[in-house]
């Protein structure tokens, strides 16, 4: 019996930005882990893609959209403003322009 080859879905990859200076692009990602007690732990990390500096880290069992907005506003109040924010959503990344 012949087996058919599985068709692979081809998606164009996101263009790799040529970063030239700090605050040109920030990367934002959520990391999840579990405690020994079984509770979930979520971490929001905001990193400058050029300098690889961690700008903010928010840790809690639940991170709301207000908490994410508050963290980004706090960074901007410190005198840093990005041109774009990259948010990693699994395999594909979204790019937001500020």
N, C-alpha and C positions, 0 to 999 in steps of 0.2 A: 504494500500500500504506500503510495507516495504522500509525502507530507508537504504541505504548502508552506512557503516562507511567510513569516509574519510581516505585514506591511508596517513600516515605521513612519510615524508622524514626524515630518520635518518642520521645524519652526526656526525662523531666522533668529539668531542670537542678538541680544541687545548690543549696540555699538559700545566699545570700550572707550571711555572718556580719557582724553589726554589731559591729565591734571597738571597744572603749572604752578599753583599757589594754594595756600591754606584758605579754607572757607569757600572753596569753589564747589565742593560737593560733600555733603554729609551722608553717612550711611546709618540707617536706623533699623534695628532688628530686635525681635523678641526671642528670648531663650527660656526654655521650660525645663524644670527638674523636679524631682520629688524628694521629700524629706523621709527620714526613717519612720516617721509616724504615719506616712501615707498622704500627707498634705502636699498639694502642688505648690511650687514656687515659680514665679514668673519674674523675669528680669528684662527690662528695656535698656538697650545700650544705644547710645548715639556716638558715632565715631567720625572724626574728620578723615576723609578718604586720602587726602594728600599727606598729612603729617602722622596719621595713624594714632592721633591723640584721642583718648576717650573723653568726650565732652560731658556726658551725663550717664548715670546708671541709676535706674529706679528699680527697687526690689519690693515685691509684695505678693500676696497670694492671689490678688485680683488687681489688674491694672485697667482702669477705665480710660475712655478717650479723653476725659477732662484731665486726668493725671498725665497723659502723654502730652497734651497741649500745654499744660503747666510746666512740664520739664523743658519743652522746646522754647517757651516764652522766657524761662529763667536763663537759658543759655544766651538768648538774644539780648536780654537785659544786661548781661555781662560784657556786651560790646562786640559780639560775634554774630554775623548774619550770613547765611549760606546763599549761594546762587541757586542751588538745587539740593533736594533731599531724596536719596535713594532708599526705597523701602523694599527689603527682600521678602517676597511672598512665595516661598517654596522654590520652584525652578525658574520662574521669571521674576524680574525685578521691575518695580514701578519707579518712575522718576517724576518728582514734583518740583516745579519751579517756584521759587519764592519771590 
